[in-house]
Amino acid sequence: MTTTVWIILAGAVVTFLTRIGGDLVLSRFERIHPRLEAALNAVPAAVLTTLVAPVATTGGIAEAASLVVAGGIFLRGGGMMAGFVAGAAVLIALRNLIG
């Protein structure tokens, strides 16, 4: 197998172990402090921001258009999957058209 495949598999294993580890640690507590719960609820938004911010600041026209389309779908309540698929479709189409 190539190095890329091994990196993907290792990333999948580490992600799985991290998720299971978090569940095991949190399952030992009867009650979670409200501040910890608020912090855990903020993690998905923080991760999404770290993925979107570099593209938003350094990307080209195709990246900006895909962010606008996906953001519009998210804001209108279209759902996460619809926003991701539409954004990816716009990005792929514009990258193939523009170059």
URFENFEN-V237582 format. One line per field, one symbol per residue. psi: psi as a letter, one per 20 degrees, with the letter a starting at -180 (. if undefined). A space follows every 50 residues. Layout:
psi = ???
This chain:
psi = qrhgghgggghggggghgggggggghiipgqpqhhgggghhigghgghgh hhghhhhirbggggghhggggggghjkiqgggggggggggggghhhgg.
